[in-house]
Amino acid sequence: MRGNPTEFDTLIVRPSARPECGIVYDPLDVAAALEVKFSGVYSQDVPAALKALFEQIRAKHPHIQCVYVTVCENPRFKFRITTERLGFPAFTLTG
């Protein structure tokens, strides 16, 4: 996304979006940014860092929805990302 150095796993963009160099989207064309992990996180620093990143995106672009998705996660892991911990929607497909 132009103006943000972070690479997101998936961006949901307008059908009419025309990315620069085929990969850099104008934030006005972005509806949602998704961070996707296969098996969650393994560090206590990751949830806070991801929350800060999502907050930066929303501060600059309130129309962009930020979402975290993990395919599987150990529900007993102390630092697993949840909607409550992140402050943004967080989904685990299998537990």
VMD Tcl script that builds the backbone (N, CA, C; Angstrom):
set m [mol new atoms 285]
animate dup $m
set s [atomselect $m all]
$s set {name element resname resid chain x y z} {
  {N N MET 1 A 0.839 -1.157 0.000}
  {CA C MET 1 A 0.000 0.000 0.000}
  {C C MET 1 A 0.897 1.236 0.000}
  {N N ARG 2 A 0.616 2.146 -0.896}
  {CA C ARG 2 A 1.458 3.337 -0.994}
  {C C ARG 2 A 1.469 4.085 0.348}
  {N N GLY 3 A 2.667 4.501 0.771}
  {CA C GLY 3 A 2.817 5.240 2.007}
  {C C GLY 3 A 2.965 4.373 3.243}
  {N N ASN 4 A 2.961 3.053 3.060}
  {CA C ASN 4 A 3.127 2.146 4.191}
  {C C ASN 4 A 4.142 1.081 3.797}
  {N N PRO 5 A 5.226 0.956 4.558}
  {CA C PRO 5 A 6.278 0.013 4.174}
  {C C PRO 5 A 5.953 -1.450 4.468}
  {N N THR 6 A 4.818 -1.716 5.104}
  {CA C THR 6 A 4.469 -3.082 5.483}
  {C C THR 6 A 3.855 -3.844 4.319}
  {N N GLU 7 A 4.282 -5.067 4.167}
  {CA C GLU 7 A 3.679 -5.955 3.180}
  {C C GLU 7 A 2.579 -6.746 3.865}
  {N N PHE 8 A 1.370 -6.665 3.345}
  {CA C PHE 8 A 0.261 -7.450 3.880}
  {C C PHE 8 A 0.096 -8.703 3.048}
  {N N ASP 9 A -0.406 -9.750 3.679}
  {CA C ASP 9 A -0.602 -11.007 2.965}
  {C C ASP 9 A -1.691 -10.893 1.918}
  {N N THR 10 A -2.755 -10.158 2.242}
  {CA C THR 10 A -3.864 -9.997 1.302}
  {C C THR 10 A -4.463 -8.607 1.452}
  {N N LEU 11 A -4.713 -7.967 0.336}
  {CA C LEU 11 A -5.459 -6.722 0.315}
  {C C LEU 11 A -6.742 -6.945 -0.467}
  {N N ILE 12 A -7.830 -6.447 0.058}
  {CA C ILE 12 A -9.096 -6.464 -0.670}
  {C C ILE 12 A -9.229 -5.073 -1.283}
  {N N VAL 13 A -9.238 -5.033 -2.611}
  {CA C VAL 13 A -9.213 -3.745 -3.314}
  {C C VAL 13 A -10.412 -3.609 -4.245}
  {N N ARG 14 A -10.654 -2.377 -4.653}
  {CA C ARG 14 A -11.719 -2.102 -5.620}
  {C C ARG 14 A -11.400 -2.810 -6.939}
  {N N PRO 15 A -12.408 -3.246 -7.635}
  {CA C PRO 15 A -12.157 -3.876 -8.949}
  {C C PRO 15 A -11.474 -2.931 -9.933}
  {N N SER 16 A -11.665 -1.640 -9.756}
  {CA C SER 16 A -11.075 -0.666 -10.677}
  {C C SER 16 A -9.664 -0.239 -10.283}
  {N N ALA 17 A -9.127 -0.796 -9.205}
  {CA C ALA 17 A -7.793 -0.409 -8.722}
  {C C ALA 17 A -6.728 -0.711 -9.767}
  {N N ARG 18 A -5.780 0.219 -9.894}
  {CA C ARG 18 A -4.664 0.068 -10.822}
  {C C ARG 18 A -3.379 0.244 -10.024}
  {N N PRO 19 A -2.768 -0.850 -9.572}
  {CA C PRO 19 A -1.565 -0.725 -8.740}
  {C C PRO 19 A -0.358 -0.243 -9.531}
  {N N GLU 20 A 0.456 0.567 -8.864}
  {CA C GLU 20 A 1.713 1.006 -9.465}
  {C C GLU 20 A 2.655 -0.195 -9.523}
  {N N CYS 21 A 3.314 -0.371 -10.625}
  {CA C CYS 21 A 4.249 -1.484 -10.841}
  {C C CYS 21 A 3.591 -2.835 -10.568}
  {N N GLY 22 A 2.272 -2.884 -10.610}
  {CA C GLY 22 A 1.552 -4.137 -10.423}
  {C C GLY 22 A 1.403 -4.599 -8.988}
  {N N ILE 23 A 1.987 -3.844 -8.015}
  {CA C ILE 23 A 1.928 -4.333 -6.631}
  {C C ILE 23 A 1.641 -3.259 -5.578}
  {N N VAL 24 A 1.736 -1.989 -5.895}
  {CA C VAL 24 A 1.568 -0.929 -4.891}
  {C C VAL 24 A 0.215 -0.255 -5.122}
  {N N TYR 25 A -0.677 -0.439 -4.153}
  {CA C TYR 25 A -2.034 0.091 -4.277}
  {C C TYR 25 A -2.188 1.423 -3.571}
  {N N ASP 26 A -2.997 2.294 -4.143}
  {CA C ASP 26 A -3.385 3.533 -3.490}
  {C C ASP 26 A -4.280 3.143 -2.305}
  {N N PRO 27 A -4.046 3.692 -1.118}
  {CA C PRO 27 A -4.870 3.349 0.033}
  {C C PRO 27 A -6.368 3.603 -0.188}
  {N N LEU 28 A -6.718 4.562 -1.039}
  {CA C LEU 28 A -8.135 4.810 -1.312}
  {C C LEU 28 A -8.794 3.649 -2.033}
  {N N ASP 29 A -7.997 2.806 -2.689}
  {CA C ASP 29 A -8.530 1.635 -3.383}
  {C C ASP 29 A -8.643 0.409 -2.483}
  {N N VAL 30 A -8.120 0.484 -1.259}
  {CA C VAL 30 A -8.069 -0.668 -0.361}
  {C C VAL 30 A -9.249 -0.640 0.609}
  {N N ALA 31 A -9.995 -1.741 0.659}
  {CA C ALA 31 A -11.105 -1.877 1.605}
  {C C ALA 31 A -10.665 -2.599 2.866}
  {N N ALA 32 A -9.756 -3.571 2.723}
  {CA C ALA 32 A -9.317 -4.357 3.882}
  {C C ALA 32 A -7.897 -4.857 3.684}
  {N N ALA 33 A -7.193 -4.976 4.815}
  {CA C ALA 33 A -5.842 -5.538 4.832}
  {C C ALA 33 A -5.876 -6.748 5.762}
  {N N LEU 34 A -5.437 -7.890 5.258}
  {CA C LEU 34 A -5.439 -9.112 6.049}
  {C C LEU 34 A -4.024 -9.584 6.307}
  {N N GLU 35 A -3.765 -9.946 7.546}
  {CA C GLU 35 A -2.517 -10.592 7.917}
  {C C GLU 35 A -2.883 -12.049 8.165}
  {N N VAL 36 A -2.247 -12.964 7.439}
  {CA C VAL 36 A -2.598 -14.381 7.501}
  {C C VAL 36 A -1.384 -15.187 7.946}
  {N N LYS 37 A -1.596 -16.064 8.912}
  {CA C LYS 37 A -0.543 -16.965 9.390}
  {C C LYS 37 A -1.071 -18.390 9.328}
  {N N PHE 38 A -0.168 -19.326 9.106}
  {CA C PHE 38 A -0.600 -20.722 9.097}
  {C C PHE 38 A -0.831 -21.239 10.508}
  {N N SER 39 A 0.136 -21.007 11.394}
  {CA C SER 39 A 0.005 -21.585 12.737}
  {C C SER 39 A 0.202 -20.559 13.846}
  {N N GLY 40 A -0.336 -19.388 13.663}
  {CA C GLY 40 A -0.318 -18.399 14.732}
  {C C GLY 40 A 1.039 -17.794 14.987}
  {N N VAL 41 A 1.207 -17.304 16.205}
  {CA C VAL 41 A 2.441 -16.604 16.573}
  {C C VAL 41 A 3.147 -17.340 17.696}
  {N N TYR 42 A 4.441 -17.098 17.816}
  {CA C TYR 42 A 5.237 -17.782 18.817}
  {C C TYR 42 A 6.001 -16.830 19.723}
  {N N SER 43 A 5.700 -15.558 19.657}
  {CA C SER 43 A 6.415 -14.570 20.455}
  {C C SER 43 A 5.418 -13.636 21.120}
  {N N GLN 44 A 5.709 -13.242 22.325}
  {CA C GLN 44 A 4.816 -12.330 23.030}
  {C C GLN 44 A 4.824 -10.933 22.418}
  {N N ASP 45 A 5.821 -10.612 21.604}
  {CA C ASP 45 A 5.915 -9.290 20.980}
  {C C ASP 45 A 4.981 -9.131 19.782}
  {N N VAL 46 A 4.612 -10.222 19.152}
  {CA C VAL 46 A 3.856 -10.145 17.903}
  {C C VAL 46 A 2.475 -9.520 18.075}
  {N N PRO 47 A 1.660 -9.907 19.055}
  {CA C PRO 47 A 0.334 -9.282 19.152}
  {C C PRO 47 A 0.392 -7.762 19.311}
  {N N ALA 48 A 1.296 -7.265 20.144}
  {CA C ALA 48 A 1.403 -5.813 20.341}
  {C C ALA 48 A 1.892 -5.119 19.077}
  {N N ALA 49 A 2.837 -5.714 18.378}
  {CA C ALA 49 A 3.358 -5.122 17.144}
  {C C ALA 49 A 2.275 -5.090 16.065}
  {N N LEU 50 A 1.503 -6.170 15.954}
  {CA C LEU 50 A 0.439 -6.221 14.956}
  {C C LEU 50 A -0.657 -5.211 15.293}
  {N N LYS 51 A -0.997 -5.101 16.558}
  {CA C LYS 51 A -1.999 -4.115 16.978}
  {C C LYS 51 A -1.528 -2.701 16.624}
  {N N ALA 52 A -0.266 -2.393 16.895}
  {CA C ALA 52 A 0.276 -1.071 16.571}
  {C C ALA 52 A 0.222 -0.814 15.066}
  {N N LEU 53 A 0.554 -1.819 14.272}
  {CA C LEU 53 A 0.500 -1.675 12.816}
  {C C LEU 53 A -0.929 -1.404 12.352}
  {N N PHE 54 A -1.875 -2.192 12.823}
  {CA C PHE 54 A -3.275 -1.995 12.449}
  {C C PHE 54 A -3.765 -0.609 12.875}
  {N N GLU 55 A -3.360 -0.161 14.056}
  {CA C GLU 55 A -3.764 1.159 14.524}
  {C C GLU 55 A -3.186 2.268 13.642}
  {N N GLN 56 A -1.950 2.092 13.177}
  {CA C GLN 56 A -1.348 3.076 12.269}
  {C C GLN 56 A -2.128 3.152 10.964}
  {N N ILE 57 A -2.474 2.001 10.432}
  {CA C ILE 57 A -3.237 1.959 9.181}
  {C C ILE 57 A -4.571 2.668 9.365}
  {N N ARG 58 A -5.288 2.329 10.433}
  {CA C ARG 58 A -6.615 2.921 10.661}
  {C C ARG 58 A -6.533 4.415 10.966}
  {N N ALA 59 A -5.459 4.872 11.608}
  {CA C ALA 59 A -5.310 6.304 11.895}
  {C C ALA 59 A -5.175 7.101 10.602}
  {N N LYS 60 A -4.432 6.554 9.645}
  {CA C LYS 60 A -4.241 7.230 8.354}
  {C C LYS 60 A -5.418 7.017 7.415}
  {N N HIS 61 A -6.020 5.820 7.496}
  {CA C HIS 61 A -7.056 5.423 6.537}
  {C C HIS 61 A -8.201 4.728 7.267}
  {N N PRO 62 A -9.097 5.486 7.898}
  {CA C PRO 62 A -10.158 4.883 8.710}
  {C C PRO 62 A -11.099 3.957 7.941}
  {N N HIS 63 A -11.125 4.063 6.634}
  {CA C HIS 63 A -12.006 3.207 5.833}
  {C C HIS 63 A -11.446 1.790 5.661}
  {N N ILE 64 A -10.177 1.581 5.933}
  {CA C ILE 64 A -9.566 0.260 5.737}
  {C C ILE 64 A -9.806 -0.612 6.965}
  {N N GLN 65 A -10.388 -1.774 6.740}
  {CA C GLN 65 A -10.600 -2.751 7.801}
  {C C GLN 65 A -9.358 -3.625 7.901}
  {N N CYS 66 A -8.888 -3.848 9.125}
  {CA C CYS 66 A -7.711 -4.683 9.348}
  {C C CYS 66 A -8.161 -5.972 10.037}
  {N N VAL 67 A -7.674 -7.104 9.527}
  {CA C VAL 67 A -8.130 -8.404 10.006}
  {C C VAL 67 A -6.947 -9.355 10.110}
  {N N TYR 68 A -6.953 -10.179 11.162}
  {CA C TYR 68 A -5.939 -11.216 11.354}
  {C C TYR 68 A -6.618 -12.574 11.212}
  {N N VAL 69 A -5.985 -13.463 10.440}
  {CA C VAL 69 A -6.502 -14.819 10.243}
  {C C VAL 69 A -5.363 -15.809 10.443}
  {N N THR 70 A -5.621 -16.841 11.239}
  {CA C THR 70 A -4.668 -17.943 11.346}
  {C C THR 70 A -5.389 -19.237 11.016}
  {N N VAL 71 A -4.704 -20.143 10.345}
  {CA C VAL 71 A -5.311 -21.415 9.970}
  {C C VAL 71 A -5.504 -22.287 11.204}
  {N N CYS 72 A -4.483 -22.371 12.046}
  {CA C CYS 72 A -4.607 -23.161 13.270}
  {C C CYS 72 A -3.832 -22.484 14.388}
  {N N GLU 73 A -4.256 -22.729 15.605}
  {CA C GLU 73 A -3.633 -22.100 16.761}
  {C C GLU 73 A -3.886 -22.961 17.985}
  {N N ASN 74 A -2.904 -23.037 18.851}
  {CA C ASN 74 A -3.075 -23.734 20.116}
  {C C ASN 74 A -3.870 -22.808 21.040}
  {N N PRO 75 A -5.093 -23.171 21.414}
  {CA C PRO 75 A -5.913 -22.279 22.228}
  {C C PRO 75 A -5.341 -22.024 23.619}
  {N N ARG 76 A -4.375 -22.825 24.055}
  {CA C ARG 76 A -3.767 -22.623 25.368}
  {C C ARG 76 A -2.538 -21.731 25.312}
  {N N PHE 77 A -2.101 -21.349 24.109}
  {CA C PHE 77 A -0.920 -20.501 23.972}
  {C C PHE 77 A -1.200 -19.142 24.593}
  {N N LYS 78 A -0.381 -18.725 25.514}
  {CA C LYS 78 A -0.609 -17.519 26.302}
  {C C LYS 78 A -0.718 -16.253 25.455}
  {N N PHE 79 A 0.046 -16.150 24.396}
  {CA C PHE 79 A 0.091 -14.916 23.617}
  {C C PHE 79 A -0.629 -15.017 22.279}
  {N N ARG 80 A -1.523 -15.981 22.144}
  {CA C ARG 80 A -2.229 -16.124 20.871}
  {C C ARG 80 A -3.043 -14.868 20.589}
  {N N ILE 81 A -3.240 -14.605 19.334}
  {CA C ILE 81 A -3.954 -13.394 18.943}
  {C C ILE 81 A -5.447 -13.669 18.946}
  {N N THR 82 A -6.162 -12.831 19.671}
  {CA C THR 82 A -7.622 -12.883 19.726}
  {C C THR 82 A -8.151 -11.490 19.391}
  {N N THR 83 A -9.426 -11.418 19.089}
  {CA C THR 83 A -10.051 -10.121 18.822}
  {C C THR 83 A -9.897 -9.211 20.030}
  {N N GLU 84 A -10.059 -9.758 21.217}
  {CA C GLU 84 A -9.956 -8.960 22.435}
  {C C GLU 84 A -8.541 -8.416 22.626}
  {N N ARG 85 A -7.544 -9.228 22.415}
  {CA C ARG 85 A -6.150 -8.808 22.597}
  {C C ARG 85 A -5.726 -7.818 21.500}
  {N N LEU 86 A -6.188 -8.068 20.290}
  {CA C LEU 86 A -5.757 -7.264 19.140}
  {C C LEU 86 A -6.549 -5.963 19.015}
  {N N GLY 87 A -7.823 -6.004 19.370}
  {CA C GLY 87 A -8.660 -4.827 19.177}
  {C C GLY 87 A -9.185 -4.719 17.748}
  {N N PHE 88 A -8.948 -5.747 16.970}
  {CA C PHE 88 A -9.413 -5.855 15.585}
  {C C PHE 88 A -9.911 -7.285 15.384}
  {N N PRO 89 A -10.707 -7.538 14.348}
  {CA C PRO 89 A -11.175 -8.900 14.133}
  {C C PRO 89 A -10.017 -9.885 13.956}
  {N N ALA 90 A -10.101 -10.993 14.682}
  {CA C ALA 90 A -9.084 -12.052 14.607}
  {C C ALA 90 A -9.807 -13.384 14.525}
  {N N PHE 91 A -9.442 -14.187 13.554}
  {CA C PHE 91 A -10.113 -15.464 13.319}
  {C C PHE 91 A -9.119 -16.619 13.316}
  {N N THR 92 A -9.502 -17.700 13.962}
  {CA C THR 92 A -8.739 -18.945 13.920}
  {C C THR 92 A -9.635 -19.975 13.238}
  {N N LEU 93 A -9.146 -20.564 12.146}
  {CA C LEU 93 A -9.979 -21.500 11.390}
  {C C LEU 93 A -10.097 -22.850 12.078}
  {N N THR 94 A -9.020 -23.328 12.721}
  {CA C THR 94 A -9.079 -24.576 13.495}
  {C C THR 94 A -8.277 -24.394 14.758}
  {N N GLY 95 A -8.691 -25.076 15.835}
  {CA C GLY 95 A -8.003 -24.891 17.113}
  {C C GLY 95 A -7.383 -26.132 17.650}
}
mol reanalyze $m
mol bondsrecalc $m
mol representation Tube
mol addrep $m
